[in-house]
Amino acid sequence: MRAGELRHRITIESPTASQDTFGEETPVTWTALETVWAAAEPLTGQERYLDPAAQRVAEATIRFRIRYRDDVTHKMRVSWRSRTFNILEVRNIMGRDWEMYLLCKELPEG
C-alpha cells in the first residue's frame, strides 16, 4: 500500500454503554478510538422515499481502506468529514495483516 493513496482522515468510533444511577441502560455514546489515514472508495449511492409523505432519503455505501488494526469490529462506526457510517464488514485483505477494508453504509442525518 502506498502512503499517497491514504489521503483522507477518518475517525473510528467505538460504542460505550453505561447505566444511570437506577441501573437503567442509557443511550449508547460514541467514543473516538483512533483517527487514521484512509483511502475512501465510493461503491454505491441511491435515493429512496421513506414514507408516503415523499420524504427522500439518500444512502451511500463506501469502502475505506486503512492499515491493518486488530481492534476494529463491525460494531463500530466511522466518522469522515461531517458524515457518519456504520461499519457493515471488516475484511483483512488477503489475510496478511497489512491492510484492511471497512465496508460502510452512511447513516441518515439527524
C-alpha positions in Angstrom: 0.0 0.0 0.0 1.4 3.4 -1.0 1.1 6.1 1.6 -0.1 8.6 -1.0 -3.3 6.6 -1.6 -4.3 7.2 2.0 -5.2 10.8 1.8 -8.4 11.0 3.9 -8.5 11.3 7.7 -11.3 9.2 9.3 -12.1 8.6 12.9 -13.1 5.1 14.1 -15.6 5.4 16.9 -16.4 2.7 19.5 -19.8 2.4 21.3 -19.8 2.9 25.0 -22.7 1.6 27.0 -23.4 2.8 30.6 -26.0 2.7 33.3 -27.6 5.5 35.2 -27.9 5.6 39.0 -31.0 3.4 38.9 -29.3 0.6 36.9 -31.1 1.5 33.7 -29.1 1.5 30.5 -28.5 4.9 29.0 -28.4 5.5 25.2 -25.1 4.5 23.6 -22.5 7.1 23.4 -19.6 7.0 20.8 -16.0 7.5 21.8 -13.2 8.1 19.3 -11.0 5.0 19.2 -8.4 6.4 16.7 -8.0 8.8 13.8 -6.3 7.1 10.9 -5.4 7.8 7.2 -7.6 6.0 4.7 -8.5 5.7 1.1 -12.2 6.4 0.5 -13.7 4.4 -2.3 -17.4 5.1 -3.0 -19.3 2.0 -4.1 -23.0 2.8 -4.5 -25.4 5.7 -3.9 -29.2 5.9 -4.1 -32.1 7.9 -3.1 -35.4 6.5 -2.0 -38.7 7.6 -0.5 -39.1 6.8 3.2 -42.8 7.2 3.5 -45.9 8.3 1.6 -45.2 11.9 2.6 -42.5 11.8 0.0 -39.6 12.3 2.4 -36.4 11.4 0.4 -33.5 9.6 2.0 -30.1 9.4 0.4 -28.0 6.3 1.1 -24.3 5.7 0.3 -22.1 2.7 0.6 -18.4 3.3 0.8 -15.3 1.3 1.4 -12.5 2.7 3.5 -9.0 1.1 3.1 -6.8 1.5 6.1 -3.6 0.0 7.5 -4.4 -3.2 9.4 -5.6 -3.0 13.0 -6.8 -5.8 15.2 -9.1 -3.7 17.3 -11.7 -2.7 14.7 -15.0 -4.6 14.6 -18.3 -4.3 12.8 -19.9 -2.9 16.0 -18.0 0.4 15.5 -18.6 3.3 13.1 -16.6 5.7 11.0 -16.8 9.5 11.1 -15.5 11.2 7.9 -15.9 14.9 7.2 -19.3 15.7 8.5 -20.7 12.2 7.7 -21.2 9.1 9.8 -21.0 5.5 8.6 -21.9 2.2 10.2 -19.3 -0.5 9.6 -21.0 -3.5 7.9 -17.9 -5.6 7.4 -14.3 -5.6 8.4 -12.0 -7.5 6.0 -8.3 -8.3 6.4 -7.1 -8.0 2.8 -5.5 -11.3 1.7 -5.2 -12.3 5.3 -1.8 -10.7 5.6 -2.3 -8.3 8.5 -1.1 -5.5 6.2 -4.2 -3.6 5.2 -8.0 -3.9 5.6 -11.3 -2.8 4.2 -14.1 -1.3 6.2 -17.3 -1.7 4.2 -19.7 1.0 5.4 -23.1 2.4 5.0 -23.9 6.1 5.6 -26.3 6.9 8.5 -29.1 9.3 7.8 -28.6 12.8 9.1 -30.2 13.8 12.3 
